[in-house]
Amino acid sequence: MEKELDKAKSLLARRNELSEAAPSGATEARNVMSNPIIEHSRNSQTSSAPLFPLQSSDPRVQAVDASFSPATTQPPGLNCPPSSANSLDAETFSLETQHQGANFDWDERDKFRPEDGMPDGMVGLGGHHSRGYMGVASGAAFLRLADADTQDITQVGDDLQVSDDSEPAISASLTSIAHLEPYVDAYFQTYHVSYPIVHESTFRAQFMEIIPRPQSQAWEVLVYIIATIGAFASSETKTFADQALFDAAKARLSVDMLETGNLMLVQALVLISNYVQKRDKPNSGYNYMGLAKRMAMGIGLHKEFPSWRSKPLMLEIRRRVWWCLYNFDVGAIITFSRPLDLPKEGIEVKLPLNVMDADITPSTTSLPMETQATTLYTHLRSQAMFHLATSEIYSRMIAEPYPTAEEMVTFDDVVLARFRKDLPVFYHEDSQQLTKYKFPHAVLHWRFYNFRILIFRAFVLRSLFSAKTANSIGEQTSPSVAEGKAVQRCFESAEHTIKSITSFWHSNRHNVLICWYSLYFLFQAVMIPVASLRNRPHSSKASNWREQIHLALNVMEQMAHLNPTAVRYQQALNNLCGRFLGPDSIGAGSFNLESPQTQLQLMQSVTWPMADTFDAIPMDMSWYEYGGQDTFNNLQNIT
């Protein structure tokens, strides 16, 4: 422990020396930006009133949109001061460099074993085989700072007994296309409603041989991955039936196929990527998506050509495939906290139209007017708009210096507020949806609040740990106005997410897909009241935090029959704050002496328990710096 503290202090001192010598502009804040792809995508000639307007008369929005450049020091006209002593990038250092004994190698080839339970694929409670770089914005961001006596939490779930109630292996007959129809039906009833990457009518006509099936191995790969996802997503109990179907899909995918390029193969690779991520192979999914992106650009999906003589249906299919790929890619990148690698420049494809499938058929000769109601493509468009709007600030978050509280609050007030305002009325959070559209509609808004949690949670940790450090040495803390807003908004977003997911879970049918997304966003949200209750069990807000945690635990208990990871999350949360969940907060007095370092160690062991030691998994160490140098220097005084 003392060795690690001495090492960190020396790094801090070195960083301060470098900071004093560096030009002042090196740490000045940059502004957020509106992506020009969004504006380009709105210039549709087929609708008199755009459903997703992104131009704004708000002078704050115009200032942010018009004036961004990498050299800009702050949002013009928004009076955001540069980095100060109250910002997270003041007097900080980076420990991202890995330990000599660590590496980023990974191997995810191991067969999935039913006795292991359902893998989570959320980069939260993964297996020991799953390594690779995970950065500051990932669920692994609460880093273990040094060895600590945290085996009780690190080992959560290791001894969990999962009943062997998996489905029997699929018979050989089901590996023929003729027997896949139930799984194909399940795919279109569940997964397709959120991500319409395949044109259902065309695919079904080929599948039933109403029109000739493509004479391509890529089509068979596509069929089997669709059946795989159908088996996985639609199940209302734990399922392993998808494993044999996925093996059949992989058996038809060859290296030779990578020397070709076509739309069906892009679709198949994108779906494989998303599936293996959900089956706890995040790095494999990342690689499959890389292949899909390169191939997509190789066949020009990112472009639209004015003189291109293609039928409207084909044009729309290309748009849908591209933006499904984009949504999956950015969503996974944020989960892993890796750099965005799709360029903004040169991406000219418009968003898909908000139309009913019957409005565009093979015989359609001109693009129709957009529909003023939720369609199969509303969620796809909306999620793409969200990622386009937030990509710039995400890139700032995973680089140094970390944005200030002022920048984050401004981003929330301008960019995120504009995104919500520009959603069509029929897709606002409180709008009523047809049953089949309720889940994707809910996920979009959970994603919105999750991103708010992501941009503000660093300030919550700073607030909690700085206050504890100051109290231990008899000092007073005085957070800035912006930091106060950031903390409050993080609390509000977490509470709203917990209550929204609880309400959705109690009022709708469930399947594995719904459980997967609900559990992911729920766990991310509940960690905020958990961290708060651990550090401030006697706070006037403690009863509210307990209520939120109880809600989350109750929902997780109901999720267990679909995903055993929910049981492991329950155990982890109880280990973290179980002693504080009673009305009298038994044990709070003595626990209040726990150090910020131990807090981060314990929270890290929950969000990344596969890391048996400090060396086990190399990750971005930027969370290490968020408490500031003063907090770290005083760790010895409070441990």
C-alpha positions as CSV (number, residue, x, y, z in Angstrom):
1,M,0.0,0.0,0.0
2,E,2.7,2.5,1.0
3,K,4.8,1.6,-2.0
4,E,1.8,2.3,-4.3
5,L,1.2,5.6,-2.6
6,D,4.9,6.7,-2.9
7,K,4.8,5.7,-6.6
8,A,1.7,7.7,-7.2
9,K,3.0,10.7,-5.4
10,S,6.1,10.8,-7.5
11,L,4.1,10.6,-10.6
12,L,1.9,13.5,-9.4
13,A,5.0,15.6,-8.7
14,R,6.4,14.8,-12.1
15,R,3.1,15.7,-13.8
16,N,2.9,19.0,-11.9
17,E,6.4,19.9,-13.1
18,L,5.4,19.1,-16.7
19,S,2.2,21.1,-16.3
20,E,4.1,24.2,-15.2
21,A,6.4,23.9,-18.2
22,A,3.7,23.3,-20.7
23,P,2.0,26.1,-22.7
24,S,-1.2,27.3,-21.1
25,G,-3.2,26.5,-24.2
26,A,-2.3,22.8,-23.8
27,T,-4.9,22.3,-21.1
28,E,-7.6,24.7,-22.2
29,A,-11.0,23.3,-22.8
30,R,-12.4,22.6,-26.2
31,N,-16.0,23.0,-27.2
32,V,-18.6,20.5,-28.3
33,M,-19.7,20.2,-31.9
34,S,-22.8,19.5,-33.9
35,N,-22.0,16.8,-36.5
36,P,-22.6,18.0,-40.0
37,I,-23.9,14.6,-41.0
38,I,-27.1,15.3,-39.0
39,E,-27.7,18.6,-40.8
40,H,-27.0,17.0,-44.2
41,S,-29.4,14.2,-43.4
42,R,-32.2,16.6,-42.7
43,N,-32.2,18.0,-46.2
44,S,-34.9,15.5,-47.4
45,Q,-36.9,16.6,-50.5
46,T,-39.7,14.2,-49.6
47,S,-41.2,15.9,-46.6
48,S,-42.5,19.4,-46.2
49,A,-42.1,19.3,-42.4
50,P,-39.0,17.5,-41.1
51,L,-39.8,15.1,-38.3
52,F,-36.4,15.5,-36.7
53,P,-35.4,19.1,-37.1
54,L,-31.8,19.8,-36.0
55,Q,-31.5,23.5,-36.9
56,S,-32.2,25.8,-33.9
57,S,-32.8,29.5,-33.5
58,D,-31.3,29.3,-30.0
59,P,-28.2,31.6,-30.1
60,R,-26.5,29.2,-27.7
61,V,-27.0,26.3,-30.0
62,Q,-25.8,28.4,-33.0
63,A,-22.7,29.4,-31.1
64,V,-21.8,25.9,-30.3
65,D,-22.6,24.6,-33.8
66,A,-20.8,27.4,-35.7
67,S,-17.7,28.0,-33.8
68,F,-16.2,24.7,-32.8
69,S,-12.6,23.8,-33.7
70,P,-9.9,21.9,-32.0
71,A,-8.3,25.2,-31.1
72,T,-11.3,26.7,-29.5
73,T,-10.7,27.3,-25.9
74,Q,-14.3,27.4,-24.7
75,P,-17.9,27.5,-26.0
76,P,-18.4,30.9,-27.6
77,G,-20.9,33.1,-25.8
78,L,-21.5,30.6,-23.0
79,N,-19.1,32.1,-20.5
80,C,-17.6,28.8,-19.5
81,P,-14.3,29.4,-17.8
82,P,-11.3,27.4,-18.6
83,S,-10.0,24.6,-16.4
84,S,-9.8,25.6,-12.8
85,A,-9.0,24.2,-9.4
86,N,-12.6,22.9,-9.3
87,S,-12.4,21.0,-12.5
88,L,-11.4,17.4,-12.8
89,D,-8.3,18.1,-15.0
90,A,-6.7,20.2,-12.4
91,E,-3.5,18.8,-10.8
92,T,-4.1,15.4,-12.2
93,F,-2.0,12.6,-13.7
94,S,-2.6,9.6,-15.8
95,L,-1.7,6.0,-14.9
96,E,-2.9,4.6,-18.1
97,T,0.5,3.0,-18.8
98,Q,0.1,-0.7,-18.0
99,H,2.2,-2.6,-15.5
100,Q,5.1,-4.5,-16.9
101,G,3.4,-7.8,-16.2
102,A,0.1,-6.9,-17.9
103,N,-1.0,-6.9,-21.5
104,F,-4.1,-6.4,-23.5
105,D,-4.1,-9.9,-25.2
106,W,-7.3,-11.8,-25.1
107,D,-8.7,-15.2,-26.2
108,E,-12.4,-15.6,-26.4
109,R,-12.4,-18.9,-28.3
110,D,-13.5,-21.0,-25.3
111,K,-16.8,-22.8,-25.8
112,F,-19.6,-21.4,-23.7
113,R,-20.6,-23.9,-21.0
114,P,-24.1,-24.0,-19.7
115,E,-22.9,-24.5,-16.2
116,D,-21.4,-21.1,-16.3
117,G,-24.8,-19.5,-16.6
118,M,-25.9,-16.8,-19.0
119,P,-22.9,-14.5,-19.8
120,D,-23.6,-10.9,-19.4
121,G,-21.7,-9.3,-22.3
122,M,-21.9,-5.9,-20.6
123,V,-18.2,-5.6,-19.7
124,G,-19.3,-5.8,-16.1
125,L,-19.1,-9.3,-14.8
126,G,-17.2,-11.0,-17.5
127,G,-15.1,-14.2,-17.5
128,H,-11.4,-14.4,-16.9
129,H,-10.7,-15.0,-20.6
130,S,-12.1,-11.6,-21.6
131,R,-9.4,-8.9,-21.5
132,G,-8.5,-6.2,-23.9
133,Y,-8.4,-2.4,-23.4
134,M,-11.3,-0.9,-21.5
135,G,-11.2,2.9,-21.0
136,V,-12.3,5.6,-18.6
137,A,-16.0,5.7,-19.7
138,S,-16.5,2.0,-19.5
139,G,-18.2,0.1,-16.7
140,A,-14.7,-0.8,-15.6
141,A,-13.9,2.8,-14.8
142,F,-14.1,2.4,-11.0
143,L,-10.5,1.3,-10.8
144,R,-8.8,-0.9,-8.3
145,L,-6.0,1.3,-7.1
146,A,-4.0,-1.2,-5.1
147,D,-4.3,-4.7,-3.5
148,A,-7.0,-4.7,-0.8
149,D,-8.9,-7.2,1.2
150,T,-11.9,-7.3,-1.2
151,Q,-12.1,-10.9,-2.0
152,D,-15.7,-11.1,-0.7
153,I,-16.8,-8.9,-3.6
154,T,-14.2,-9.9,-6.2
155,Q,-15.4,-13.5,-5.9
156,V,-19.1,-12.6,-6.2
157,G,-20.8,-15.3,-8.2
158,D,-17.8,-17.6,-8.4
159,D,-19.6,-20.2,-6.2
160,L,-23.0,-19.4,-7.6
161,Q,-24.9,-22.6,-8.4
162,V,-26.7,-22.3,-11.7
163,S,-29.2,-25.1,-12.2
164,D,-28.6,-27.1,-15.4
165,D,-31.9,-26.4,-17.0
166,S,-30.5,-25.5,-20.4
167,E,-32.4,-26.6,-23.4
168,P,-31.2,-29.8,-25.1
169,A,-28.8,-29.5,-28.0
170,I,-30.5,-28.8,-31.3
171,S,-31.0,-31.8,-33.4
172,A,-29.1,-32.2,-36.6
173,S,-32.3,-31.7,-38.6
174,L,-32.6,-28.1,-37.3
175,T,-29.2,-27.3,-38.9
176,S,-31.0,-27.3,-42.3
177,I,-32.6,-24.1,-43.5
178,A,-36.0,-25.7,-43.8
179,H,-36.3,-26.1,-40.1
180,L,-35.3,-22.6,-39.1
181,E,-38.7,-20.9,-39.6
182,P,-39.7,-20.6,-35.9
183,Y,-36.4,-18.9,-35.1
184,V,-36.7,-16.6,-38.1
185,D,-40.2,-15.6,-36.9
186,A,-38.9,-14.9,-33.4
187,Y,-36.1,-12.7,-34.8
188,F,-38.6,-10.4,-36.7
189,Q,-41.0,-10.3,-33.7
190,T,-38.3,-9.2,-31.2
191,Y,-34.9,-8.0,-32.4
192,H,-36.0,-6.6,-35.8
193,V,-38.3,-4.1,-34.2
194,S,-35.3,-2.3,-32.6
195,Y,-32.7,-2.8,-35.4
196,P,-34.3,-3.3,-38.9
197,I,-31.0,-4.1,-40.7
198,V,-32.8,-6.6,-43.0
199,H,-35.8,-5.9,-45.2
200,E,-38.3,-8.4,-43.8
201,S,-40.5,-8.9,-46.9
202,T,-37.5,-9.5,-49.2
203,F,-35.8,-11.9,-46.8
204,R,-39.0,-13.9,-46.1
205,A,-39.7,-14.2,-49.8
206,Q,-36.2,-15.6,-50.3
207,F,-36.5,-17.8,-47.3
208,M,-39.8,-19.3,-48.5
209,E,-38.4,-19.4,-52.1
210,I,-41.2,-17.2,-53.4
211,I,-38.3,-15.5,-55.2
212,P,-35.0,-17.2,-55.9
213,R,-32.6,-17.5,-53.0
214,P,-29.3,-15.7,-53.6
215,Q,-26.7,-18.1,-54.7
216,S,-24.2,-17.0,-52.2
217,Q,-22.6,-18.4,-49.1
218,A,-23.2,-15.0,-47.4
219,W,-26.9,-15.5,-47.6
220,E,-26.7,-18.8,-45.7
221,V,-24.5,-17.1,-43.0
222,L,-27.2,-14.3,-42.8
223,V,-30.0,-16.9,-42.4
224,Y,-28.2,-18.7,-39.6
225,I,-27.3,-15.6,-37.6
226,I,-30.8,-14.3,-37.9
227,A,-32.1,-17.7,-36.6
228,T,-29.4,-17.5,-33.8
229,I,-30.5,-14.1,-32.7
230,G,-34.2,-15.1,-32.9
231,A,-33.5,-18.1,-30.6
232,F,-31.5,-15.9,-28.2
233,A,-33.6,-12.8,-28.1
234,S,-37.1,-14.2,-27.9
235,S,-36.6,-16.8,-25.1
236,E,-38.6,-16.2,-21.9
237,T,-36.3,-18.5,-20.0
238,K,-32.5,-19.0,-19.9
239,T,-31.6,-20.4,-23.3
240,F,-28.6,-22.0,-24.9
241,A,-30.4,-23.1,-28.1
242,D,-28.7,-20.3,-30.0
243,Q,-25.3,-21.8,-29.5
244,A,-25.7,-24.7,-32.1
245,L,-27.3,-22.3,-34.5
246,F,-24.4,-19.9,-34.2
247,D,-21.9,-22.7,-34.7
248,A,-23.8,-23.5,-38.0
249,A,-23.4,-19.8,-39.0
250,K,-19.7,-19.8,-38.3
251,A,-19.2,-23.0,-40.2
252,R,-20.5,-21.2,-43.3
253,L,-18.3,-18.2,-42.8
254,S,-14.9,-18.6,-44.4
255,V,-11.7,-16.5,-44.8
256,D,-12.3,-16.6,-48.6
257,M,-15.5,-14.7,-48.1
258,L,-13.5,-11.7,-46.8
259,E,-12.1,-11.4,-50.3
260,T,-15.6,-10.4,-51.5
261,G,-17.8,-7.6,-50.6
262,N,-21.6,-7.4,-50.7
263,L,-24.6,-6.1,-48.7
264,M,-25.6,-9.5,-47.3
265,L,-22.2,-10.2,-45.8
266,V,-22.2,-6.7,-44.2
267,Q,-25.5,-7.5,-42.6
268,A,-24.3,-10.9,-41.4
269,L,-21.1,-9.5,-39.9
270,V,-23.0,-6.7,-38.1
271,L,-25.4,-9.2,-36.6
272,I,-22.6,-11.6,-35.6
273,S,-20.8,-8.7,-33.9
274,N,-23.8,-7.7,-31.8
275,Y,-24.7,-11.3,-31.0
276,V,-21.2,-12.3,-29.7
277,Q,-21.0,-9.2,-27.6
278,K,-24.2,-10.2,-25.9
279,R,-22.7,-13.7,-25.4
280,D,-19.8,-12.2,-23.5
281,K,-17.2,-12.0,-26.3
282,P,-16.8,-8.2,-26.5
283,N,-13.5,-8.2,-28.2
284,S,-14.6,-10.7,-30.8
285,G,-17.7,-8.5,-31.5
286,Y,-15.4,-5.5,-31.8
287,N,-13.4,-7.4,-34.5
288,Y,-16.4,-8.5,-36.4
289,M,-17.7,-5.0,-36.5
290,G,-14.3,-3.8,-37.8
291,L,-14.7,-6.2,-40.7
292,A,-18.3,-5.0,-41.3
293,K,-17.3,-1.3,-41.3
294,R,-14.5,-1.8,-43.8
295,M,-16.7,-3.8,-46.1
296,A,-19.6,-1.4,-45.8
297,M,-17.4,1.5,-46.9
298,G,-15.8,-0.7,-49.6
299,I,-19.2,-1.1,-51.2
300,G,-20.1,2.5,-50.7
301,L,-22.8,2.4,-48.1
302,H,-21.5,5.6,-46.6
303,K,-22.2,7.5,-49.9
304,E,-25.2,8.6,-51.9
305,F,-24.8,9.5,-55.5
306,P,-27.0,12.1,-57.2
307,S,-27.0,10.3,-60.5
308,W,-27.4,6.8,-59.1
309,R,-30.3,5.1,-60.8
310,S,-31.5,2.8,-58.0
311,K,-35.0,2.1,-56.9
312,P,-36.1,3.9,-53.7
313,L,-36.4,0.6,-51.8
314,M,-32.8,-0.3,-52.5
315,L,-31.7,3.2,-51.5
316,E,-33.6,2.9,-48.2
317,I,-32.2,-0.6,-47.5
318,R,-28.7,0.7,-47.9
319,R,-29.4,3.6,-45.5
320,R,-30.9,1.3,-42.9
321,V,-28.0,-1.1,-43.0
322,W,-25.5,1.8,-42.7
323,W,-27.2,3.4,-39.7
324,C,-27.8,0.1,-37.9
325,L,-24.1,-0.6,-38.3
326,Y,-23.3,2.9,-37.0
327,N,-25.6,2.5,-33.9
328,F,-24.2,-0.9,-33.0
329,D,-20.6,0.4,-33.5
330,V,-20.9,3.5,-31.4
331,G,-22.9,1.8,-28.7
332,A,-20.3,-0.9,-28.3
333,I,-17.4,1.6,-28.4
334,I,-19.0,3.6,-25.6
335,T,-19.5,0.4,-23.6
336,F,-15.8,-0.5,-23.9
337,S,-14.7,3.2,-23.8
338,R,-12.6,2.9,-26.9
339,P,-11.9,5.7,-29.5
340,L,-14.5,6.3,-32.2
341,D,-13.0,5.3,-35.5
342,L,-15.7,6.2,-38.1
343,P,-14.7,9.5,-39.7
344,K,-17.1,12.4,-39.8
345,E,-15.8,13.6,-43.1
346,G,-17.1,11.9,-46.2
347,I,-20.1,10.2,-44.6
348,E,-22.9,11.5,-46.8
349,V,-25.6,8.9,-46.5
350,K,-28.9,10.3,-45.2
351,L,-30.9,8.9,-42.3
352,P,-33.6,6.4,-43.4
353,L,-37.1,7.8,-43.9
354,N,-39.7,7.5,-41.2
355,V,-42.1,5.5,-43.3
356,M,-44.2,2.3,-43.1
357,D,-42.9,-0.7,-45.0
358,A,-45.9,-0.6,-47.3
359,D,-44.9,2.9,-48.4
360,I,-41.8,1.7,-50.1
361,T,-42.0,-1.6,-52.1
362,P,-40.0,-2.9,-55.1
363,S,-42.4,-1.2,-57.5
364,T,-42.1,2.2,-55.8
365,T,-40.6,4.8,-58.1
366,S,-40.4,7.9,-55.9
367,L,-39.7,8.4,-52.2
368,P,-42.9,8.9,-50.2
369,M,-43.7,11.5,-47.6
370,E,-42.6,10.7,-44.0
371,T,-45.2,9.4,-41.6
372,Q,-46.2,11.5,-38.6
373,A,-46.2,8.5,-36.2
374,T,-43.9,5.8,-34.8
375,T,-42.7,3.3,-37.4
376,L,-40.2,0.5,-37.6
377,Y,-37.5,3.0,-38.4
378,T,-38.2,5.7,-35.8
379,H,-35.9,4.2,-33.2
380,L,-33.2,3.6,-35.7
381,R,-33.2,7.2,-36.8
382,S,-33.5,8.5,-33.2
383,Q,-30.6,6.5,-31.9
384,A,-28.4,7.5,-34.9
385,M,-29.2,11.2,-34.2
386,F,-28.3,10.7,-30.5
387,H,-24.9,9.2,-31.3
388,L,-24.2,11.9,-33.9
389,A,-25.0,14.6,-31.3
390,T,-22.9,13.1,-28.5
391,S,-19.9,11.7,-30.3
392,E,-17.8,14.8,-29.9
393,I,-18.2,15.1,-26.1
394,Y,-17.6,11.3,-25.8
395,S,-14.2,11.7,-27.6
396,R,-13.4,14.5,-25.1
397,M,-14.3,12.3,-22.1
398,I,-11.8,9.5,-23.0
399,A,-8.9,11.9,-23.6
400,E,-7.0,14.2,-21.3
401,P,-7.7,16.7,-19.9
402,Y,-11.1,15.6,-18.7
403,P,-13.8,18.2,-19.5
404,T,-14.6,20.6,-16.7
405,A,-18.0,20.6,-14.9
406,E,-18.8,23.9,-16.8
407,E,-18.3,22.2,-20.1
408,M,-20.4,19.2,-19.2
409,V,-23.2,21.3,-17.9
410,T,-23.1,23.4,-21.1
411,F,-23.1,20.3,-23.2
412,D,-26.2,19.0,-21.3
413,D,-28.0,22.4,-21.6
414,V,-27.3,22.8,-25.3
415,V,-26.7,19.5,-27.1
416,L,-28.6,17.0,-25.1
417,A,-31.5,19.4,-24.5
418,R,-31.7,20.1,-28.2
419,F,-31.7,16.4,-29.0
420,R,-34.7,15.8,-26.8
421,K,-36.5,18.9,-28.1
422,D,-35.9,17.8,-31.7
423,L,-37.4,14.3,-31.2
424,P,-40.9,14.2,-32.9
425,V,-43.7,14.7,-30.5
426,F,-44.9,11.1,-31.0
427,Y,-41.5,9.8,-29.8
428,H,-41.1,11.9,-26.6
429,E,-40.5,10.0,-23.5
430,D,-44.1,10.3,-22.2
431,S,-45.7,9.5,-25.6
432,Q,-47.8,6.4,-25.8
433,Q,-46.5,3.6,-28.1
434,L,-47.9,0.5,-29.7
435,T,-46.9,-2.6,-27.8
436,K,-44.3,-3.7,-30.3
437,Y,-42.6,-0.3,-30.2
438,K,-42.6,0.2,-26.4
439,F,-39.3,-1.5,-25.8
440,P,-37.1,0.3,-28.4
441,H,-38.8,3.6,-27.3
442,A,-37.9,2.9,-23.7
443,V,-34.3,1.9,-24.5
444,L,-33.7,5.2,-26.4
445,H,-34.6,7.2,-23.3
446,W,-32.7,4.9,-21.0
447,R,-29.7,5.5,-23.3
448,F,-30.2,9.2,-23.0
449,Y,-30.1,9.2,-19.2
450,N,-27.3,6.7,-19.1
451,F,-25.2,9.1,-21.1
452,R,-26.0,11.9,-18.6
453,I,-24.9,9.6,-15.8
454,L,-21.7,8.9,-17.7
455,I,-20.7,12.6,-18.2
456,F,-21.5,13.6,-14.7
457,R,-20.6,10.6,-12.5
458,A,-16.9,11.7,-12.2
459,F,-18.1,14.8,-10.4
460,V,-20.2,12.7,-8.0
461,L,-17.1,10.6,-7.1
462,R,-15.1,13.8,-6.6
463,S,-17.8,15.2,-4.4
464,L,-18.0,12.1,-2.3
465,F,-14.3,11.5,-1.8
466,S,-13.2,15.1,-1.6
467,A,-15.7,15.8,1.2
468,K,-14.6,12.7,3.1
469,T,-11.0,13.7,2.8
470,A,-11.7,17.3,3.9
471,N,-13.7,16.1,6.9
472,S,-11.0,13.8,8.0
473,I,-8.4,16.6,8.2
474,G,-10.8,19.3,9.4
475,E,-11.2,21.3,6.2
476,Q,-14.3,22.6,4.3
477,T,-15.1,21.8,0.7
478,S,-16.7,24.3,-1.6
479,P,-17.7,22.8,-5.0
480,S,-18.3,25.2,-7.8
481,V,-21.8,26.0,-9.0
482,A,-21.2,23.9,-12.1
483,E,-20.0,21.0,-10.1
484,G,-23.1,21.2,-7.9
485,K,-25.3,21.1,-11.0
486,A,-23.3,18.2,-12.4
487,V,-23.8,16.1,-9.2
488,Q,-27.5,16.9,-9.0
489,R,-28.1,16.0,-12.6
490,C,-26.3,12.7,-12.2
491,F,-28.4,11.8,-9.1
492,E,-31.6,12.8,-11.0
493,S,-30.7,10.7,-14.1
494,A,-29.9,7.7,-12.0
495,E,-33.1,7.9,-10.0
496,H,-35.2,8.4,-13.1
497,T,-33.6,5.4,-14.8
498,I,-34.1,3.1,-11.9
499,K,-37.8,4.1,-11.6
500,S,-38.4,4.0,-15.4
501,I,-36.9,0.5,-15.7
502,T,-38.8,-0.7,-12.7
503,S,-42.1,0.6,-14.1
504,F,-41.4,-1.0,-17.6
505,W,-40.5,-4.3,-16.1
506,H,-43.7,-4.5,-14.0
507,S,-46.0,-3.6,-16.9
508,N,-44.6,-5.5,-19.9
509,R,-43.7,-9.1,-21.0
510,H,-40.1,-10.1,-20.7
511,N,-37.6,-11.9,-22.9
512,V,-33.9,-12.3,-22.9
513,L,-33.3,-9.3,-25.1
514,I,-35.4,-7.0,-22.9
515,C,-33.7,-8.4,-19.8
516,W,-30.3,-7.8,-21.2
517,Y,-30.8,-4.1,-21.9
518,S,-32.8,-3.5,-18.8
519,L,-30.2,-5.1,-16.6
520,Y,-27.3,-3.2,-18.2
521,F,-28.9,0.3,-17.8
522,L,-30.2,-0.6,-14.3
523,F,-26.9,-1.6,-12.9
524,Q,-25.1,1.5,-14.4
525,A,-27.7,3.7,-12.7
526,V,-27.9,2.0,-9.3
527,M,-24.2,2.4,-8.7
528,I,-24.7,6.1,-8.1
529,P,-26.9,5.7,-5.0
530,V,-24.8,2.8,-3.9
531,A,-21.6,4.9,-4.0
532,S,-23.4,7.7,-2.2
533,L,-24.9,5.5,0.5
534,R,-21.5,3.9,1.2
535,N,-19.9,7.3,1.7
536,R,-22.7,9.3,3.3
537,P,-25.0,6.8,5.1
538,H,-26.2,9.5,7.5
539,S,-27.1,12.0,4.7
540,S,-30.6,13.4,4.6
541,K,-30.9,11.8,1.2
542,A,-29.9,8.3,2.5
543,S,-33.5,7.1,2.7
544,N,-34.1,8.0,-0.9
545,W,-30.9,6.2,-1.9
546,R,-32.0,3.1,0.0
547,E,-35.4,3.2,-1.8
548,Q,-33.7,3.3,-5.2
549,I,-31.4,0.4,-4.3
550,H,-34.3,-1.7,-3.0
551,L,-36.2,-1.1,-6.3
552,A,-33.1,-2.2,-8.3
553,L,-32.6,-5.3,-6.2
554,N,-36.2,-6.3,-6.5
555,V,-36.2,-6.0,-10.3
556,M,-32.9,-7.9,-10.5
557,E,-34.4,-10.7,-8.4
558,Q,-37.2,-11.0,-11.0
559,M,-34.6,-11.0,-13.9
560,A,-32.7,-14.0,-12.5
561,H,-34.8,-16.6,-14.4
562,L,-33.8,-14.9,-17.7
563,N,-30.2,-14.0,-16.9
564,P,-28.2,-15.4,-13.9
565,T,-26.0,-12.3,-14.1
566,A,-28.8,-10.5,-12.2
567,V,-28.1,-12.8,-9.2
568,R,-24.5,-11.9,-9.3
569,Y,-25.3,-8.2,-9.4
570,Q,-27.7,-8.6,-6.5
571,Q,-24.9,-10.2,-4.5
572,A,-22.5,-7.5,-5.4
573,L,-24.8,-4.7,-4.4
574,N,-25.6,-6.4,-1.1
575,N,-21.9,-6.8,-0.4
576,L,-21.3,-3.2,-1.2
577,C,-24.0,-1.6,0.9
578,G,-26.2,-4.3,2.5
579,R,-25.4,-3.1,6.0
580,F,-26.8,0.3,5.1
581,L,-30.1,-0.8,3.6
582,G,-31.9,-1.2,6.9
583,P,-33.8,1.8,8.3
584,D,-31.3,2.3,11.2
585,S,-28.2,2.0,8.9
586,I,-26.5,-0.5,11.2
587,G,-22.7,-0.3,10.9
588,A,-22.7,3.1,9.3
589,G,-20.8,4.8,12.1
590,S,-17.7,2.6,11.8
591,F,-18.0,2.2,8.0
592,N,-17.8,6.0,7.6
593,L,-14.1,5.8,8.2
594,E,-13.5,3.9,5.0
595,S,-11.1,5.7,2.7
596,P,-11.9,6.9,-0.8
597,Q,-9.2,4.5,-2.1
598,T,-11.0,1.5,-0.5
599,Q,-14.3,2.8,-2.0
600,L,-12.9,2.7,-5.5
601,Q,-11.3,-0.7,-4.9
602,L,-14.6,-2.2,-3.8
603,M,-16.6,-0.5,-6.6
604,Q,-14.0,-1.7,-9.1
605,S,-14.2,-5.2,-7.9
606,V,-18.0,-5.1,-8.6
607,T,-17.8,-3.6,-12.0
608,W,-14.7,-5.6,-13.0
609,P,-14.4,-8.7,-10.7
610,M,-12.4,-10.7,-13.3
611,A,-9.4,-8.5,-12.3
612,D,-8.0,-10.7,-9.6
613,T,-5.0,-8.4,-9.1
614,F,-3.9,-5.0,-10.1
615,D,-2.0,-6.6,-13.0
616,A,-4.8,-8.7,-14.3
617,I,-6.5,-6.3,-16.6
618,P,-4.8,-3.3,-18.1
619,M,-7.3,-0.4,-18.2
620,D,-7.4,3.4,-18.5
621,M,-6.4,4.7,-15.1
622,S,-7.9,8.2,-15.5
623,W,-10.5,7.6,-12.9
624,Y,-7.6,7.4,-10.5
625,E,-7.1,11.1,-10.8
626,Y,-10.6,12.4,-10.4
627,G,-10.4,13.0,-6.7
628,G,-7.6,15.5,-7.4
629,Q,-4.1,15.6,-5.9
630,D,-5.1,16.8,-2.5
631,T,-7.5,13.9,-2.0
632,F,-4.8,11.4,-2.9
633,N,-2.1,13.1,-0.8
634,N,-4.4,12.8,2.2
635,L,-5.2,9.1,1.8
636,Q,-2.7,8.1,4.5
637,N,-4.4,10.4,6.9
638,I,-7.7,8.6,6.7
639,T,-6.8,5.0,6.3
